[in-house]
Amino acid sequence: VGIDGFPLDPNQRYASEGLVASTGKLASELVSNGAEGLQNAMKDPNNEYPINQALQKIENDIMTLDQVVGNRAQISTLEFGVLATTTLTALFSPFLLATKVVEVLVPSMAALSAAVGISAEYVGKVSVANGKEIAATALMAAAEAEVGLASAERAKAVIPLSVGISATATAFALLAPALLEDLGVRYGVILVTELYLVPPVFSVLAAAIAGLAAQETTALARRASSIGNRRFAQANSIGNSWLSASEQVTKTSFQIGSKWSNFAWATLPAPLLGALCPGPISFKCIVCAATAAAQAAYYLASAEYELARTMDAVAVKTRSAALADTYANQGARSGAILPFTSALAALCAAATAAVVEVLPLLPSIELEAAVGGIFPVLGALFASAASVSKARCEVDAAAASQAADSFADRDNKDREVEYQNLEPVRGVFNLIKLTARAIKRVAGTVFSKINPFGRNNNSPYAY
């Protein structure tokens, strides 16, 4: 039976029952999903996200260069010719030359093979040293950028305080007329109207301080963002932005003068707007204080905008420096075995010098060739292995140099500040789009569960 006393239509009765059932089911699911979400929030992020897989992927990417180098022959034509010549000479000299000559020639060939391995160690160690120096320079630049960012953060710290003071002064400006009137009515105290001017004065001063702090924050932030741009730029990319000593002095003087002029101009809009607004002095003071509070809020937003871009730029610099240091350390790992290979090659040369002394005692020339040639062959193998490690050191040093070069702005190297990474306004819009998509997806899911006639509804009354 309906509300008006008439019986319900069967279709209406089924729809009402379906709506009630769907609503109850939705409430139960919301409670269970909320509890499950709270439980998931307390879980370890390592179990929620593929952190280990991501770290393993980074490790594999770092090892890619070494794997590519290891899959290719790294011996130059000259080195191959020298090693092949020394090996063949050590093996066939007993058949072609006298024993006295073999006793001198075979150790010389082994020493020549060892010299090839030692030269590979020299080249590899030089590459490792270059990579470590480049990485250290990049880390120093990243540390300097972090110091500049900290200075900008310290300069910005006073702006929220100024915003709070200006907002509080605006509230007192709104309260002052009613407070003075109430005091006059209740206690017969008549205060001077100049008290209306106290909150606007504090608000304007706070806004001026916020403006000065915002300028200082912007200057420090841009300086932090530009650290390393010239240091890692190519020689032919800084000609247009080069400034002489006199030009730098002129530029610095202009910046200092513009700072104080901007400070003076920051104090004018609020009093000027309050003076031009019609109305009593209490209303003018309210307008003045509110305008100064808006100015302070604008300065805060401007400073946060610059800091957001600077934080991203400094983070990119630090990441590049860390990547350069990673490849430099990878090169150091590859070069760690070079002294060992050189020692083995030298050991083979020394062993060859000792073995040739017993060659005259052997019964056959074939055995002399085998005994006298085994250590030169091993020395050549060790030199070939050292060449692979040397090539790995070189490619890792090149990767470290390439990572450090990302400090410079490749798109426009003449600019002092690199702001190619983050645009805060665009980033906010992108985040809003992502949030809207998530809300749309959740709303669609909730609506499909609420609708008793939806196709995806499990209600017996759904069609």
Disulfide bonds with the S-S distance in Angstrom:
none
